[in-house]
Amino acid sequence: MNKSILLLALGAAFILPSAALAAGDATRGEALYEGCQDCHSLDKNEVGPRHRGVYGRKAGSLPDYSYSDALKNSNVAWDEKTLDQWLADPQKFLPGAKMFYHLDNEQDRADVIEFLKTRAR
């Protein structure tokens, strides 16, 4: 019986943090995205590439934006995991990328990702 309790506890330790991270709030993410608009827009390229449809897109793939070689050659597809790593520290995720802005707070990242995933299609 002690073995069963230990296995349940270990399972919960792995499941609960990932479930909390996955729960993004698109409405809050939209408000946080306003801070991204110094360089990005949903529908046009600016300092950074447009974000409409970014979720699921291959990094560095818009033909009308001048990406860094790091992004063009990355073979990254934008999903929850890759966007979270990118937003946490773009230079660590892809050294040589142009972007330096980052979101330190995990919930902020989850919320922005949920916005991009569900509302910025």
C-alpha positions in Angstrom: 0.0 0.0 0.0 2.9 2.4 0.7 4.2 1.7 -2.7 0.9 2.7 -4.3 0.7 6.0 -2.3 4.3 6.8 -3.4 3.4 6.1 -7.1 0.3 8.3 -6.9 2.3 11.1 -5.3 5.0 10.9 -7.9 2.5 10.9 -10.7 0.7 14.0 -9.3 4.0 15.8 -9.0 4.6 15.4 -12.7 1.0 16.0 -13.9 0.0 19.0 -11.8 2.7 21.4 -12.8 2.2 20.7 -16.5 -1.5 21.1 -16.2 -1.1 24.5 -14.5 1.3 25.7 -17.1 -1.0 24.6 -19.9 -4.0 26.6 -18.6 -3.7 29.9 -20.4 -6.2 32.7 -20.3 -6.6 34.2 -23.8 -8.4 37.3 -22.6 -5.5 38.1 -20.2 -3.1 37.1 -22.9 -4.6 39.7 -25.3 -4.1 42.4 -22.7 -0.5 41.3 -22.2 0.0 41.2 -26.0 -0.3 45.0 -26.0 3.3 45.1 -24.7 4.4 43.1 -27.7 3.0 45.7 -30.1 6.0 47.9 -29.8 7.6 45.6 -32.3 4.8 43.2 -33.5 1.3 43.4 -35.1 -1.1 40.6 -35.7 -1.5 41.6 -39.4 1.6 43.4 -40.7 5.3 43.0 -40.4 7.0 45.7 -38.3 10.2 45.5 -36.4 9.2 41.9 -35.8 7.1 39.6 -38.0 3.3 39.6 -37.9 1.7 37.2 -35.5 -1.6 36.3 -37.1 -1.4 32.5 -37.6 1.9 32.1 -35.8 0.7 29.2 -33.7 1.5 26.1 -35.8 3.7 28.0 -38.3 7.3 27.1 -39.0 9.7 29.7 -37.5 11.2 32.0 -40.0 8.8 31.0 -42.8 7.0 34.2 -43.8 8.4 35.1 -47.2 8.0 38.9 -46.7 10.0 39.3 -43.5 13.7 39.4 -43.0 14.4 36.9 -40.3 17.7 36.2 -38.6 19.6 33.1 -39.9 19.0 31.5 -36.5 15.2 31.5 -37.1 15.3 30.7 -40.8 17.5 27.7 -40.1 15.9 26.5 -36.9 13.4 24.0 -38.1 11.2 25.0 -35.2 7.4 24.9 -35.4 5.6 27.2 -33.0 3.5 25.3 -30.4 3.0 25.7 -26.6 6.4 24.3 -25.8 8.5 26.2 -28.3 6.6 29.5 -27.8 7.1 29.1 -24.0 10.9 28.5 -24.4 11.1 31.4 -26.9 9.2 33.9 -24.8 11.2 32.9 -21.7 14.5 33.7 -23.3 14.7 34.0 -27.1 18.5 34.2 -27.1 18.9 31.1 -25.0 16.4 29.2 -27.2 17.9 30.3 -30.5 21.2 32.1 -30.1 21.5 34.8 -32.8 17.8 35.6 -33.0 16.9 39.3 -33.3 14.5 39.3 -30.4 15.7 40.1 -26.9 12.3 40.8 -25.1 11.2 38.1 -22.8 8.4 37.2 -20.3 9.8 35.9 -17.0 6.4 34.9 -15.6 5.2 31.4 -16.6 1.5 32.4 -16.4 2.1 35.5 -18.5 3.7 33.3 -21.2 0.9 30.7 -21.0 -1.7 33.5 -21.4 0.0 35.1 -24.4 0.4 31.7 -26.0 -3.3 31.0 -25.5 -4.2 34.3 -27.1 -1.9 33.6 -30.1 -3.3 30.1 -30.3 -7.0 30.8 -30.1 -7.6 34.4 -31.0 -4.8 35.3 -33.4 -5.6 32.6 -36.0 
